[in-house]
């Protein structure tokens, strides 16, 4: 299983959140809540997750609900492992 911390670190690095990364919890809203989290960031985060965690995420597995919270993103990643 991939930990919340692993996904948090990847998201924080890709979005360049700096100190704000540590404040992200499972319930932290992503899409629409973080100005850095735009459509290009979605692609960058997915690519980083796939490369670093050795997973492949199909296009039809991705929806707005995937990026609703950090927890929903962790759940998707864990469903792929």
mmCIF file of the N, C-alpha and C atoms, coordinates in Angstrom:
data_MODEL
# 
_entry.id   MODEL 
# 
loop_
_atom_site.group_PDB 
_atom_site.id 
_atom_site.type_symbol 
_atom_site.label_atom_id 
_atom_site.label_alt_id 
_atom_site.label_comp_id 
_atom_site.label_asym_id 
_atom_site.label_entity_id 
_atom_site.label_seq_id 
_atom_site.pdbx_PDB_ins_code 
_atom_site.Cartn_x 
_atom_site.Cartn_y 
_atom_site.Cartn_z 
_atom_site.occupancy 
_atom_site.B_iso_or_equiv 
_atom_site.pdbx_formal_charge 
_atom_site.auth_seq_id 
_atom_site.auth_comp_id 
_atom_site.auth_asym_id 
_atom_site.auth_atom_id 
_atom_site.pdbx_PDB_model_num 
ATOM 1   N N  . UNK A 1 1  ? 0.836   -1.191 0.000   1.00 0.00 ? 1  UNK A N  1 
ATOM 2   C CA . UNK A 1 1  ? 0.000   0.000  0.000   1.00 0.00 ? 1  UNK A CA 1 
ATOM 3   C C  . UNK A 1 1  ? 0.876   1.248  0.000   1.00 0.00 ? 1  UNK A C  1 
ATOM 4   N N  . UNK A 1 2  ? 0.406   2.212  -0.721  1.00 0.00 ? 2  UNK A N  1 
ATOM 5   C CA . UNK A 1 2  ? 1.088   3.499  -0.766  1.00 0.00 ? 2  UNK A CA 1 
ATOM 6   C C  . UNK A 1 2  ? 0.532   4.355  0.367   1.00 0.00 ? 2  UNK A C  1 
ATOM 7   N N  . UNK A 1 3  ? 1.423   5.004  1.071   1.00 0.00 ? 3  UNK A N  1 
ATOM 8   C CA . UNK A 1 3  ? 0.989   5.813  2.208   1.00 0.00 ? 3  UNK A CA 1 
ATOM 9   C C  . UNK A 1 3  ? 0.528   7.193  1.760   1.00 0.00 ? 3  UNK A C  1 
ATOM 10  N N  . UNK A 1 4  ? -0.254  7.790  2.610   1.00 0.00 ? 4  UNK A N  1 
ATOM 11  C CA . UNK A 1 4  ? -0.682  9.169  2.398   1.00 0.00 ? 4  UNK A CA 1 
ATOM 12  C C  . UNK A 1 4  ? 0.536   10.068 2.260   1.00 0.00 ? 4  UNK A C  1 
ATOM 13  N N  . UNK A 1 5  ? 1.547   9.810  3.076   1.00 0.00 ? 5  UNK A N  1 
ATOM 14  C CA . UNK A 1 5  ? 2.757   10.635 3.061   1.00 0.00 ? 5  UNK A CA 1 
ATOM 15  C C  . UNK A 1 5  ? 3.459   10.579 1.704   1.00 0.00 ? 5  UNK A C  1 
ATOM 16  N N  . UNK A 1 6  ? 3.527   9.390  1.097   1.00 0.00 ? 6  UNK A N  1 
ATOM 17  C CA . UNK A 1 6  ? 4.179   9.264  -0.212  1.00 0.00 ? 6  UNK A CA 1 
ATOM 18  C C  . UNK A 1 6  ? 3.463   10.103 -1.267  1.00 0.00 ? 6  UNK A C  1 
ATOM 19  N N  . UNK A 1 7  ? 2.152   9.993  -1.301  1.00 0.00 ? 7  UNK A N  1 
ATOM 20  C CA . UNK A 1 7  ? 1.376   10.750 -2.285  1.00 0.00 ? 7  UNK A CA 1 
ATOM 21  C C  . UNK A 1 7  ? 1.444   12.239 -1.971  1.00 0.00 ? 7  UNK A C  1 
ATOM 22  N N  . UNK A 1 8  ? 1.372   12.596 -0.701  1.00 0.00 ? 8  UNK A N  1 
ATOM 23  C CA . UNK A 1 8  ? 1.476   14.001 -0.298  1.00 0.00 ? 8  UNK A CA 1 
ATOM 24  C C  . UNK A 1 8  ? 2.794   14.606 -0.788  1.00 0.00 ? 8  UNK A C  1 
ATOM 25  N N  . UNK A 1 9  ? 3.892   13.868 -0.612  1.00 0.00 ? 9  UNK A N  1 
ATOM 26  C CA . UNK A 1 9  ? 5.200   14.361 -1.036  1.00 0.00 ? 9  UNK A CA 1 
ATOM 27  C C  . UNK A 1 9  ? 5.256   14.574 -2.550  1.00 0.00 ? 9  UNK A C  1 
ATOM 28  N N  . UNK A 1 10 ? 4.715   13.638 -3.297  1.00 0.00 ? 10 UNK A N  1 
ATOM 29  C CA . UNK A 1 10 ? 4.720   13.754 -4.762  1.00 0.00 ? 10 UNK A CA 1 
ATOM 30  C C  . UNK A 1 10 ? 3.895   14.954 -5.190  1.00 0.00 ? 10 UNK A C  1 
ATOM 31  N N  . UNK A 1 11 ? 2.703   15.099 -4.635  1.00 0.00 ? 11 UNK A N  1 
ATOM 32  C CA . UNK A 1 11 ? 1.841   16.239 -4.969  1.00 0.00 ? 11 UNK A CA 1 
ATOM 33  C C  . UNK A 1 11 ? 2.537   17.547 -4.597  1.00 0.00 ? 11 UNK A C  1 
ATOM 34  N N  . UNK A 1 12 ? 3.121   17.600 -3.417  1.00 0.00 ? 12 UNK A N  1 
ATOM 35  C CA . UNK A 1 12 ? 3.805   18.805 -2.966  1.00 0.00 ? 12 UNK A CA 1 
ATOM 36  C C  . UNK A 1 12 ? 4.968   19.191 -3.854  1.00 0.00 ? 12 UNK A C  1 
ATOM 37  N N  . UNK A 1 13 ? 5.730   18.192 -4.295  1.00 0.00 ? 13 UNK A N  1 
ATOM 38  C CA . UNK A 1 13 ? 6.867   18.459 -5.173  1.00 0.00 ? 13 UNK A CA 1 
ATOM 39  C C  . UNK A 1 13 ? 6.414   18.942 -6.542  1.00 0.00 ? 13 UNK A C  1 
ATOM 40  N N  . UNK A 1 14 ? 5.458   18.238 -7.114  1.00 0.00 ? 14 UNK A N  1 
ATOM 41  C CA . UNK A 1 14 ? 4.987   18.597 -8.458  1.00 0.00 ? 14 UNK A CA 1 
ATOM 42  C C  . UNK A 1 14 ? 4.370   19.992 -8.465  1.00 0.00 ? 14 UNK A C  1 
ATOM 43  N N  . UNK A 1 15 ? 3.578   20.296 -7.443  1.00 0.00 ? 15 UNK A N  1 
ATOM 44  C CA . UNK A 1 15 ? 2.908   21.599 -7.386  1.00 0.00 ? 15 UNK A CA 1 
ATOM 45  C C  . UNK A 1 15 ? 3.788   22.684 -6.754  1.00 0.00 ? 15 UNK A C  1 
ATOM 46  N N  . UNK A 1 16 ? 4.960   22.281 -6.276  1.00 0.00 ? 16 UNK A N  1 
ATOM 47  C CA . UNK A 1 16 ? 5.890   23.203 -5.628  1.00 0.00 ? 16 UNK A CA 1 
ATOM 48  C C  . UNK A 1 16 ? 5.214   23.959 -4.474  1.00 0.00 ? 16 UNK A C  1 
ATOM 49  N N  . UNK A 1 17 ? 4.609   23.181 -3.573  1.00 0.00 ? 17 UNK A N  1 
ATOM 50  C CA . UNK A 1 17 ? 3.872   23.756 -2.453  1.00 0.00 ? 17 UNK A CA 1 
ATOM 51  C C  . UNK A 1 17 ? 4.759   24.152 -1.281  1.00 0.00 ? 17 UNK A C  1 
ATOM 52  N N  . UNK A 1 18 ? 5.975   23.693 -1.258  1.00 0.00 ? 18 UNK A N  1 
ATOM 53  C CA . UNK A 1 18 ? 6.883   24.049 -0.167  1.00 0.00 ? 18 UNK A CA 1 
ATOM 54  C C  . UNK A 1 18 ? 6.341   23.621 1.186   1.00 0.00 ? 18 UNK A C  1 
ATOM 55  N N  . UNK A 1 19 ? 6.340   24.548 2.143   1.00 0.00 ? 19 UNK A N  1 
ATOM 56  C CA . UNK A 1 19 ? 5.890   24.261 3.505   1.00 0.00 ? 19 UNK A CA 1 
ATOM 57  C C  . UNK A 1 19 ? 4.416   23.869 3.581   1.00 0.00 ? 19 UNK A C  1 
ATOM 58  N N  . UNK A 1 20 ? 3.628   24.269 2.592   1.00 0.00 ? 20 UNK A N  1 
ATOM 59  C CA . UNK A 1 20 ? 2.195   23.927 2.610   1.00 0.00 ? 20 UNK A CA 1 
ATOM 60  C C  . UNK A 1 20 ? 1.958   22.433 2.438   1.00 0.00 ? 20 UNK A C  1 
ATOM 61  N N  . UNK A 1 21 ? 2.950   21.711 1.908   1.00 0.00 ? 21 UNK A N  1 
ATOM 62  C CA . UNK A 1 21 ? 2.811   20.265 1.713   1.00 0.00 ? 21 UNK A CA 1 
ATOM 63  C C  . UNK A 1 21 ? 2.492   19.566 3.023   1.00 0.00 ? 21 UNK A C  1 
ATOM 64  N N  . UNK A 1 22 ? 3.181   19.930 4.086   1.00 0.00 ? 22 UNK A N  1 
ATOM 65  C CA . UNK A 1 22 ? 3.005   19.284 5.394   1.00 0.00 ? 22 UNK A CA 1 
ATOM 66  C C  . UNK A 1 22 ? 1.604   19.479 5.962   1.00 0.00 ? 22 UNK A C  1 
ATOM 67  N N  . UNK A 1 23 ? 0.902   20.488 5.502   1.00 0.00 ? 23 UNK A N  1 
ATOM 68  C CA . UNK A 1 23 ? -0.444  20.773 6.010   1.00 0.00 ? 23 UNK A CA 1 
ATOM 69  C C  . UNK A 1 23 ? -1.526  19.955 5.307   1.00 0.00 ? 23 UNK A C  1 
ATOM 70  N N  . UNK A 1 24 ? -1.166  19.263 4.231   1.00 0.00 ? 24 UNK A N  1 
ATOM 71  C CA . UNK A 1 24 ? -2.151  18.464 3.502   1.00 0.00 ? 24 UNK A CA 1 
ATOM 72  C C  . UNK A 1 24 ? -2.519  17.223 4.298   1.00 0.00 ? 24 UNK A C  1 
ATOM 73  N N  . UNK A 1 25 ? -3.816  17.005 4.473   1.00 0.00 ? 25 UNK A N  1 
ATOM 74  C CA . UNK A 1 25 ? -4.322  15.820 5.163   1.00 0.00 ? 25 UNK A CA 1 
ATOM 75  C C  . UNK A 1 25 ? -5.137  14.998 4.179   1.00 0.00 ? 25 UNK A C  1 
ATOM 76  N N  . UNK A 1 26 ? -5.610  13.865 4.618   1.00 0.00 ? 26 UNK A N  1 
ATOM 77  C CA . UNK A 1 26 ? -6.437  13.011 3.768   1.00 0.00 ? 26 UNK A CA 1 
ATOM 78  C C  . UNK A 1 26 ? -7.668  13.762 3.256   1.00 0.00 ? 26 UNK A C  1 
ATOM 79  N N  . UNK A 1 27 ? -8.194  14.682 4.061   1.00 0.00 ? 27 UNK A N  1 
ATOM 80  C CA . UNK A 1 27 ? -9.406  15.409 3.698   1.00 0.00 ? 27 UNK A CA 1 
ATOM 81  C C  . UNK A 1 27 ? -9.131  16.730 2.965   1.00 0.00 ? 27 UNK A C  1 
ATOM 82  N N  . UNK A 1 28 ? -7.871  17.040 2.731   1.00 0.00 ? 28 UNK A N  1 
ATOM 83  C CA . UNK A 1 28 ? -7.540  18.296 2.041   1.00 0.00 ? 28 UNK A CA 1 
ATOM 84  C C  . UNK A 1 28 ? -8.071  18.273 0.613   1.00 0.00 ? 28 UNK A C  1 
ATOM 85  N N  . UNK A 1 29 ? -8.812  19.312 0.274   1.00 0.00 ? 29 UNK A N  1 
ATOM 86  C CA . UNK A 1 29 ? -9.361  19.428 -1.064  1.00 0.00 ? 29 UNK A CA 1 
ATOM 87  C C  . UNK A 1 29 ? -8.251  19.830 -2.018  1.00 0.00 ? 29 UNK A C  1 
ATOM 88  N N  . UNK A 1 30 ? -8.278  19.276 -3.219  1.00 0.00 ? 30 UNK A N  1 
ATOM 89  C CA . UNK A 1 30 ? -7.256  19.566 -4.215  1.00 0.00 ? 30 UNK A CA 1 
ATOM 90  C C  . UNK A 1 30 ? -7.822  20.402 -5.355  1.00 0.00 ? 30 UNK A C  1 
ATOM 91  N N  . UNK A 1 31 ? -8.561  19.762 -6.236  1.00 0.00 ? 31 UNK A N  1 
ATOM 92  C CA . UNK A 1 31 ? -9.089  20.431 -7.431  1.00 0.00 ? 31 UNK A CA 1 
ATOM 93  C C  . UNK A 1 31 ? -10.051 21.544 -7.026  1.00 0.00 ? 31 UNK A C  1 
ATOM 94  N N  . UNK A 1 32 ? -9.734  22.757 -7.423  1.00 0.00 ? 32 UNK A N  1 
ATOM 95  C CA . UNK A 1 32 ? -10.561 23.900 -7.087  1.00 0.00 ? 32 UNK A CA 1 
ATOM 96  C C  . UNK A 1 32 ? -10.164 24.589 -5.794  1.00 0.00 ? 32 UNK A C  1 
ATOM 97  N N  . UNK A 1 33 ? -9.365  23.912 -4.970  1.00 0.00 ? 33 UNK A N  1 
ATOM 98  C CA . UNK A 1 33 ? -8.961  24.497 -3.694  1.00 0.00 ? 33 UNK A CA 1 
ATOM 99  C C  . UNK A 1 33 ? -7.521  25.011 -3.721  1.00 0.00 ? 33 UNK A C  1 
ATOM 100 N N  . UNK A 1 34 ? -6.679  24.351 -4.497  1.00 0.00 ? 34 UNK A N  1 
ATOM 101 C CA . UNK A 1 34 ? -5.290  24.779 -4.633  1.00 0.00 ? 34 UNK A CA 1 
ATOM 102 C C  . UNK A 1 34 ? -5.119  25.472 -5.981  1.00 0.00 ? 34 UNK A C  1 
ATOM 103 N N  . UNK A 1 35 ? -4.746  26.737 -5.991  1.00 0.00 ? 35 UNK A N  1 
ATOM 104 C CA . UNK A 1 35 ? -4.594  27.460 -7.255  1.00 0.00 ? 35 UNK A CA 1 
ATOM 105 C C  . UNK A 1 35 ? -3.594  26.790 -8.199  1.00 0.00 ? 35 UNK A C  1 
ATOM 106 N N  . UNK A 1 36 ? -2.606  26.108 -7.632  1.00 0.00 ? 36 UNK A N  1 
ATOM 107 C CA . UNK A 1 36 ? -1.595  25.440 -8.446  1.00 0.00 ? 36 UNK A CA 1 
ATOM 108 C C  . UNK A 1 36 ? -2.139  24.200 -9.154  1.00 0.00 ? 36 UNK A C  1 
ATOM 109 N N  . UNK A 1 37 ? -3.264  23.693 -8.687  1.00 0.00 ? 37 UNK A N  1 
ATOM 110 C CA . UNK A 1 37 ? -3.792  22.429 -9.198  1.00 0.00 ? 37 UNK A CA 1 
ATOM 111 C C  . UNK A 1 37 ? -4.735  22.687 -10.371 1.00 0.00 ? 37 UNK A C  1 
ATOM 112 N N  . UNK A 1 38 ? -4.146  22.971 -11.532 1.00 0.00 ? 38 UNK A N  1 
ATOM 113 C CA . UNK A 1 38 ? -4.926  23.193 -12.744 1.00 0.00 ? 38 UNK A CA 1 
ATOM 114 C C  . UNK A 1 38 ? -4.841  21.960 -13.635 1.00 0.00 ? 38 UNK A C  1 
ATOM 115 N N  . UNK A 1 39 ? -5.358  22.050 -14.847 1.00 0.00 ? 39 UNK A N  1 
ATOM 116 C CA . UNK A 1 39 ? -5.397  20.884 -15.730 1.00 0.00 ? 39 UNK A CA 1 
ATOM 117 C C  . UNK A 1 39 ? -4.002  20.373 -16.075 1.00 0.00 ? 39 UNK A C  1 
ATOM 118 N N  . UNK A 1 40 ? -3.053  21.266 -16.229 1.00 0.00 ? 40 UNK A N  1 
ATOM 119 C CA . UNK A 1 40 ? -1.681  20.839 -16.512 1.00 0.00 ? 40 UNK A CA 1 
ATOM 120 C C  . UNK A 1 40 ? -1.070  20.143 -15.300 1.00 0.00 ? 40 UNK A C  1 
ATOM 121 N N  . UNK A 1 41 ? -1.405  20.610 -14.122 1.00 0.00 ? 41 UNK A N  1 
ATOM 122 C CA . UNK A 1 41 ? -0.894  19.991 -12.903 1.00 0.00 ? 41 UNK A CA 1 
ATOM 123 C C  . UNK A 1 41 ? -1.459  18.584 -12.731 1.00 0.00 ? 41 UNK A C  1 
ATOM 124 N N  . UNK A 1 42 ? -2.704  18.377 -13.144 1.00 0.00 ? 42 UNK A N  1 
ATOM 125 C CA . UNK A 1 42 ? -3.304  17.040 -13.066 1.00 0.00 ? 42 UNK A CA 1 
ATOM 126 C C  . UNK A 1 42 ? -2.451  16.054 -13.851 1.00 0.00 ? 42 UNK A C  1 
ATOM 127 N N  . UNK A 1 43 ? -2.093  16.431 -15.066 1.00 0.00 ? 43 UNK A N  1 
ATOM 128 C CA . UNK A 1 43 ? -1.271  15.563 -15.913 1.00 0.00 ? 43 UNK A CA 1 
ATOM 129 C C  . UNK A 1 43 ? 0.095   15.336 -15.271 1.00 0.00 ? 43 UNK A C  1 
ATOM 130 N N  . UNK A 1 44 ? 0.693   16.377 -14.746 1.00 0.00 ? 44 UNK A N  1 
ATOM 131 C CA . UNK A 1 44 ? 2.015   16.265 -14.118 1.00 0.00 ? 44 UNK A CA 1 
ATOM 132 C C  . UNK A 1 44 ? 1.978   15.377 -12.880 1.00 0.00 ? 44 UNK A C  1 
ATOM 133 N N  . UNK A 1 45 ? 0.936   15.524 -12.060 1.00 0.00 ? 45 UNK A N  1 
ATOM 134 C CA . UNK A 1 45 ? 0.808   14.696 -10.864 1.00 0.00 ? 45 UNK A CA 1 
ATOM 135 C C  . UNK A 1 45 ? 0.612   13.233 -11.254 1.00 0.00 ? 45 UNK A C  1 
ATOM 136 N N  . UNK A 1 46 ? -0.248  12.969 -12.214 1.00 0.00 ? 46 UNK A N  1 
ATOM 137 C CA . UNK A 1 46 ? -0.475  11.587 -12.656 1.00 0.00 ? 46 UNK A CA 1 
ATOM 138 C C  . UNK A 1 46 ? 0.802   10.962 -13.196 1.00 0.00 ? 46 UNK A C  1 
ATOM 139 N N  . UNK A 1 47 ? 1.529   11.712 -14.006 1.00 0.00 ? 47 UNK A N  1 
ATOM 140 C CA . UNK A 1 47 ? 2.775   11.211 -14.571 1.00 0.00 ? 47 UNK A CA 1 
ATOM 141 C C  . UNK A 1 47 ? 3.786   10.899 -13.470 1.00 0.00 ? 47 UNK A C  1 
ATOM 142 N N  . UNK A 1 48 ? 3.916   11.787 -12.502 1.00 0.00 ? 48 UNK A N  1 
ATOM 143 C CA . UNK A 1 48 ? 4.845   11.571 -11.395 1.00 0.00 ? 48 UNK A CA 1 
ATOM 144 C C  . UNK A 1 48 ? 4.441   10.346 -10.568 1.00 0.00 ? 48 UNK A C  1 
ATOM 145 N N  . UNK A 1 49 ? 3.156   10.195 -10.300 1.00 0.00 ? 49 UNK A N  1 
ATOM 146 C CA . UNK A 1 49 ? 2.682   9.034  -9.541  1.00 0.00 ? 49 UNK A CA 1 
ATOM 147 C C  . UNK A 1 49 ? 2.994   7.743  -10.292 1.00 0.00 ? 49 UNK A C  1 
ATOM 148 N N  . UNK A 1 50 ? 2.718   7.728  -11.591 1.00 0.00 ? 50 UNK A N  1 
ATOM 149 C CA . UNK A 1 50 ? 2.975   6.530  -12.394 1.00 0.00 ? 50 UNK A CA 1 
ATOM 150 C C  . UNK A 1 50 ? 4.462   6.186  -12.402 1.00 0.00 ? 50 UNK A C  1 
ATOM 151 N N  . UNK A 1 51 ? 5.305   7.180  -12.631 1.00 0.00 ? 51 UNK A N  1 
ATOM 152 C CA . UNK A 1 51 ? 6.746   6.937  -12.719 1.00 0.00 ? 51 UNK A CA 1 
ATOM 153 C C  . UNK A 1 51 ? 7.352   6.519  -11.385 1.00 0.00 ? 51 UNK A C  1 
ATOM 154 N N  . UNK A 1 52 ? 6.996   7.204  -10.332 1.00 0.00 ? 52 UNK A N  1 
ATOM 155 C CA . UNK A 1 52 ? 7.622   6.932  -9.033  1.00 0.00 ? 52 UNK A CA 1 
ATOM 156 C C  . UNK A 1 52 ? 7.074   5.700  -8.335  1.00 0.00 ? 52 UNK A C  1 
ATOM 157 N N  . UNK A 1 53 ? 5.812   5.375  -8.619  1.00 0.00 ? 53 UNK A N  1 
ATOM 158 C CA . UNK A 1 53 ? 5.192   4.262  -7.906  1.00 0.00 ? 53 UNK A CA 1 
ATOM 159 C C  . UNK A 1 53 ? 5.015   3.018  -8.768  1.00 0.00 ? 53 UNK A C  1 
ATOM 160 N N  . UNK A 1 54 ? 5.413   3.120  -10.037 1.00 0.00 ? 54 UNK A N  1 
ATOM 161 C CA . UNK A 1 54 ? 5.344   1.959  -10.916 1.00 0.00 ? 54 UNK A CA 1 
ATOM 162 C C  . UNK A 1 54 ? 3.932   1.492  -11.219 1.00 0.00 ? 54 UNK A C  1 
ATOM 163 N N  . UNK A 1 55 ? 3.038   2.435  -11.416 1.00 0.00 ? 55 UNK A N  1 
ATOM 164 C CA . UNK A 1 55 ? 1.649   2.099  -11.723 1.00 0.00 ? 55 UNK A CA 1 
ATOM 165 C C  . UNK A 1 55 ? 1.274   2.702  -13.074 1.00 0.00 ? 55 UNK A C  1 
ATOM 166 N N  . UNK A 1 56 ? 0.134   2.278  -13.609 1.00 0.00 ? 56 UNK A N  1 
ATOM 167 C CA . UNK A 1 56 ? -0.404  2.878  -14.825 1.00 0.00 ? 56 UNK A CA 1 
ATOM 168 C C  . UNK A 1 56 ? -1.872  3.179  -14.584 1.00 0.00 ? 56 UNK A C  1 
ATOM 169 N N  . UNK A 1 57 ? -2.251  4.408  -14.818 1.00 0.00 ? 57 UNK A N  1 
ATOM 170 C CA . UNK A 1 57 ? -3.631  4.840  -14.595 1.00 0.00 ? 57 UNK A CA 1 
ATOM 171 C C  . UNK A 1 57 ? -4.278  5.085  -15.952 1.00 0.00 ? 57 UNK A C  1 
ATOM 172 N N  . UNK A 1 58 ? -5.340  4.367  -16.220 1.00 0.00 ? 58 UNK A N  1 
ATOM 173 C CA . UNK A 1 58 ? -6.080  4.500  -17.481 1.00 0.00 ? 58 UNK A CA 1 
ATOM 174 C C  . UNK A 1 58 ? -6.852  5.812  -17.496 1.00 0.00 ? 58 UNK A C  1 
ATOM 175 N N  . UNK A 1 59 ? -7.043  6.377  -18.673 1.00 0.00 ? 59 UNK A N  1 
ATOM 176 C CA . UNK A 1 59 ? -7.780  7.634  -18.809 1.00 0.00 ? 59 UNK A CA 1 
ATOM 177 C C  . UNK A 1 59 ? -9.201  7.532  -18.259 1.00 0.00 ? 59 UNK A C  1 
ATOM 178 N N  . UNK A 1 60 ? -9.838  6.381  -18.450 1.00 0.00 ? 60 UNK A N  1 
ATOM 179 C CA . UNK A 1 60 ? -11.226 6.251  -17.995 1.00 0.00 ? 60 UNK A CA 1 
ATOM 180 C C  . UNK A 1 60 ? -11.342 6.065  -16.482 1.00 0.00 ? 60 UNK A C  1 
ATOM 181 N N  . UNK A 1 61 ? -10.217 5.976  -15.791 1.00 0.00 ? 61 UNK A N  1 
ATOM 182 C CA . UNK A 1 61 ? -10.219 5.879  -14.331 1.00 0.00 ? 61 UNK A CA 1 
ATOM 183 C C  . UNK A 1 61 ? -10.108 7.252  -13.675 1.00 0.00 ? 61 UNK A C  1 
ATOM 184 N N  . UNK A 1 62 ? -9.956  8.270  -14.493 1.00 0.00 ? 62 UNK A N  1 
ATOM 185 C CA . UNK A 1 62 ? -9.719  9.613  -13.990 1.00 0.00 ? 62 UNK A CA 1 
ATOM 186 C C  . UNK A 1 62 ? -10.966 10.465 -14.142 1.00 0.00 ? 62 UNK A C  1 
ATOM 187 N N  . UNK A 1 63 ? -11.364 11.093 -13.055 1.00 0.00 ? 63 UNK A N  1 
ATOM 188 C CA . UNK A 1 63 ? -12.500 12.012 -13.066 1.00 0.00 ? 63 UNK A CA 1 
ATOM 189 C C  . UNK A 1 63 ? -12.277 13.072 -12.016 1.00 0.00 ? 63 UNK A C  1 
ATOM 190 N N  . UNK A 1 64 ? -13.163 14.021 -11.962 1.00 0.00 ? 64 UNK A N  1 
ATOM 191 C CA . UNK A 1 64 ? -13.042 15.100 -10.983 1.00 0.00 ? 64 UNK A CA 1 
ATOM 192 C C  . UNK A 1 64 ? -13.002 14.549 -9.562  1.00 0.00 ? 64 UNK A C  1 
ATOM 193 N N  . UNK A 1 65 ? -13.748 13.469 -9.309  1.00 0.00 ? 65 UNK A N  1 
ATOM 194 C CA . UNK A 1 65 ? -13.775 12.888 -7.972  1.00 0.00 ? 65 UNK A CA 1 
ATOM 195 C C  . UNK A 1 65 ? -12.413 12.317 -7.569  1.00 0.00 ? 65 UNK A C  1 
ATOM 196 N N  . UNK A 1 66 ? -11.596 11.934 -8.549  1.00 0.00 ? 66 UNK A N  1 
ATOM 197 C CA . UNK A 1 66 ? -10.257 11.423 -8.271  1.00 0.00 ? 66 UNK A CA 1 
ATOM 198 C C  . UNK A 1 66 ? -9.413  12.473 -7.569  1.00 0.00 ? 66 UNK A C  1 
ATOM 199 N N  . UNK A 1 67 ? -9.602  13.725 -7.950  1.00 0.00 ? 67 UNK A N  1 
ATOM 200 C CA . UNK A 1 67 ? -8.789  14.811 -7.424  1.00 0.00 ? 67 UNK A CA 1 
ATOM 201 C C  . UNK A 1 67 ? -9.562  15.696 -6.448  1.00 0.00 ? 67 UNK A C  1 
ATOM 202 N N  . UNK A 1 68 ? -10.650 15.176 -5.922  1.00 0.00 ? 68 UNK A N  1 
ATOM 203 C CA . UNK A 1 68 ? -11.442 15.939 -4.959  1.00 0.00 ? 68 UNK A CA 1 
ATOM 204 C C  . UNK A 1 68 ? -10.642 16.195 -3.682  1.00 0.00 ? 68 UNK A C  1 
ATOM 205 N N  . UNK A 1 69 ? -10.034 15.143 -3.151  1.00 0.00 ? 69 UNK A N  1 
ATOM 206 C CA . UNK A 1 69 ? -9.221  15.276 -1.937  1.00 0.00 ? 69 UNK A CA 1 
ATOM 207 C C  . UNK A 1 69 ? -7.926  14.484 -2.111  1.00 0.00 ? 69 UNK A C  1 
ATOM 208 N N  . UNK A 1 70 ? -6.996  14.729 -1.220  1.00 0.00 ? 70 UNK A N  1 
ATOM 209 C CA . UNK A 1 70 ? -5.762  13.950 -1.242  1.00 0.00 ? 70 UNK A CA 1 
ATOM 210 C C  . UNK A 1 70 ? -6.087  12.485 -0.974  1.00 0.00 ? 70 UNK A C  1 
ATOM 211 N N  . UNK A 1 71 ? -7.040  12.229 -0.114  1.00 0.00 ? 71 UNK A N  1 
ATOM 212 C CA . UNK A 1 71 ? -7.444  10.860 0.199   1.00 0.00 ? 71 UNK A CA 1 
ATOM 213 C C  . UNK A 1 71 ? -8.002  10.124 -1.002  1.00 0.00 ? 71 UNK A C  1 
ATOM 214 N N  . UNK A 1 72 ? -8.797  10.790 -1.820  1.00 0.00 ? 72 UNK A N  1 
ATOM 215 C CA . UNK A 1 72 ? -9.349  10.126 -3.007  1.00 0.00 ? 72 UNK A CA 1 
ATOM 216 C C  . UNK A 1 72 ? -8.245  9.797  -4.005  1.00 0.00 ? 72 UNK A C  1 
ATOM 217 N N  . UNK A 1 73 ? -7.217  10.619 -4.049  1.00 0.00 ? 73 UNK A N  1 
ATOM 218 C CA . UNK A 1 73 ? -6.075  10.339 -4.919  1.00 0.00 ? 73 UNK A CA 1 
ATOM 219 C C  . UNK A 1 73 ? -5.281  9.141  -4.387  1.00 0.00 ? 73 UNK A C  1 
ATOM 220 N N  . UNK A 1 74 ? -5.084  9.095  -3.085  1.00 0.00 ? 74 UNK A N  1 
ATOM 221 C CA . UNK A 1 74 ? -4.408  7.950  -2.458  1.00 0.00 ? 74 UNK A CA 1 
ATOM 222 C C  . UNK A 1 74 ? -5.190  6.664  -2.725  1.00 0.00 ? 74 UNK A C  1 
ATOM 223 N N  . UNK A 1 75 ? -6.508  6.738  -2.639  1.00 0.00 ? 75 UNK A N  1 
ATOM 224 C CA . UNK A 1 75 ? -7.343  5.557  -2.877  1.00 0.00 ? 75 UNK A CA 1 
ATOM 225 C C  . UNK A 1 75 ? -7.177  5.049  -4.303  1.00 0.00 ? 75 UNK A C  1 
ATOM 226 N N  . UNK A 1 76 ? -7.128  5.962  -5.269  1.00 0.00 ? 76 UNK A N  1 
ATOM 227 C CA . UNK A 1 76 ? -6.928  5.554  -6.668  1.00 0.00 ? 76 UNK A CA 1 
ATOM 228 C C  . UNK A 1 76 ? -5.575  4.861  -6.815  1.00 0.00 ? 76 UNK A C  1 
ATOM 229 N N  . UNK A 1 77 ? -4.543  5.472  -6.268  1.00 0.00 ? 77 UNK A N  1 
ATOM 230 C CA . UNK A 1 77 ? -3.204  4.893  -6.361  1.00 0.00 ? 77 UNK A CA 1 
ATOM 231 C C  . UNK A 1 77 ? -3.184  3.493  -5.752  1.00 0.00 ? 77 UNK A C  1 
ATOM 232 N N  . UNK A 1 78 ? -3.788  3.333  -4.586  1.00 0.00 ? 78 UNK A N  1 
ATOM 233 C CA . UNK A 1 78 ? -3.786  2.025  -3.936  1.00 0.00 ? 78 UNK A CA 1 
ATOM 234 C C  . UNK A 1 78 ? -4.609  0.992  -4.690  1.00 0.00 ? 78 UNK A C  1 
ATOM 235 N N  . UNK A 1 79 ? -5.603  1.431  -5.429  1.00 0.00 ? 79 UNK A N  1 
ATOM 236 C CA . UNK A 1 79 ? -6.388  0.494  -6.236  1.00 0.00 ? 79 UNK A CA 1 
ATOM 237 C C  . UNK A 1 79 ? -5.572  -0.029 -7.419  1.00 0.00 ? 79 UNK A C  1 
ATOM 238 N N  . UNK A 1 80 ? -4.506  0.665  -7.766  1.00 0.00 ? 80 UNK A N  1 
ATOM 239 C CA . UNK A 1 80 ? -3.659  0.278  -8.888  1.00 0.00 ? 80 UNK A CA 1 
ATOM 240 C C  . UNK A 1 80 ? -2.506  -0.623 -8.476  1.00 0.00 ? 80 UNK A C  1 
ATOM 241 N N  . UNK A 1 81 ? -2.306  -0.820 -7.200  1.00 0.00 ? 81 UNK A N  1 
ATOM 242 C CA . UNK A 1 81 ? -1.156  -1.623 -6.732  1.00 0.00 ? 81 UNK A CA 1 
ATOM 243 C C  . UNK A 1 81 ? -1.550  -3.012 -6.384  1.00 0.00 ? 81 UNK A C  1 
# 
